[in-house]
Amino acid sequence: MERKDKLTREDLRSIGVGETKTFYLTDAAAIMSAAVNAAQTGAIDGCKFKCSRDYVENTITVTKLPNDDEREA
């Protein structure tokens, strides 16, 4: 499993609505940064991301949630 130094906006945008991906990062600081990046990217793109952090394994699991318009359809 390759560990990444950071989670990019491209990584987040590659996640489909309702899809979950786990990213293996190098340390706790990278996990905290990834969670902030997910919130910012969601605000820019008009979607939301749910993040689950594991500081023991240095992973972050991200789910792209449907926006309000997609939930109502």
C-alpha positions in Angstrom: 0.0 0.0 0.0 1.5 3.3 -1.1 1.3 6.1 1.4 0.7 9.6 0.2 2.1 12.8 1.6 -1.2 14.6 1.0 -4.7 14.2 -0.3 -5.3 16.4 -3.4 -8.5 17.9 -4.7 -8.2 15.7 -7.8 -8.2 12.7 -5.4 -11.4 13.9 -3.9 -13.1 14.8 -7.2 -12.4 11.3 -8.4 -14.8 9.9 -5.8 -18.2 9.2 -7.2 -21.4 10.2 -5.4 -22.1 7.6 -2.7 -18.7 6.1 -3.2 -16.2 5.6 -0.4 -12.4 5.5 -0.7 -9.7 5.0 1.9 -6.4 6.9 1.5 -3.2 5.9 3.3 -1.3 9.0 4.4 2.1 9.5 6.0 1.2 11.0 9.4 -1.5 12.6 11.6 -0.8 16.1 10.1 -1.6 14.8 6.6 -4.9 13.4 7.9 -5.9 16.6 9.5 -5.0 18.5 6.3 -6.9 16.0 4.2 -10.1 16.6 6.3 -9.8 20.4 5.9 -9.2 19.9 2.1 -12.3 17.8 1.9 -14.4 20.4 3.5 -13.0 23.2 1.3 -13.3 21.1 -1.9 -16.9 20.3 -1.0 -17.7 24.0 -0.5 -16.1 24.9 -3.9 -17.8 22.0 -5.8 -21.2 22.2 -4.1 -21.0 18.8 -2.5 -20.2 17.3 0.9 -17.6 14.7 2.0 -17.8 12.6 5.1 -14.4 11.8 6.6 -13.5 9.0 9.0 -10.0 9.3 10.4 -7.7 6.6 11.8 -4.7 8.0 13.5 -3.3 4.6 14.4 -3.2 3.3 10.8 -2.7 6.9 9.3 -5.7 6.5 7.0 -8.7 8.7 6.1 -11.8 7.2 4.6 -13.8 9.6 2.5 -17.4 9.3 1.3 -18.9 11.7 -1.2 -22.4 12.5 -0.1 -25.2 13.5 -2.6 -26.0 17.2 -2.5 -29.5 18.3 -1.6 -30.7 18.3 -5.3 -29.6 14.7 -5.8 -31.3 13.5 -2.6 -34.7 15.0 -3.7 -34.6 13.4 -7.2 
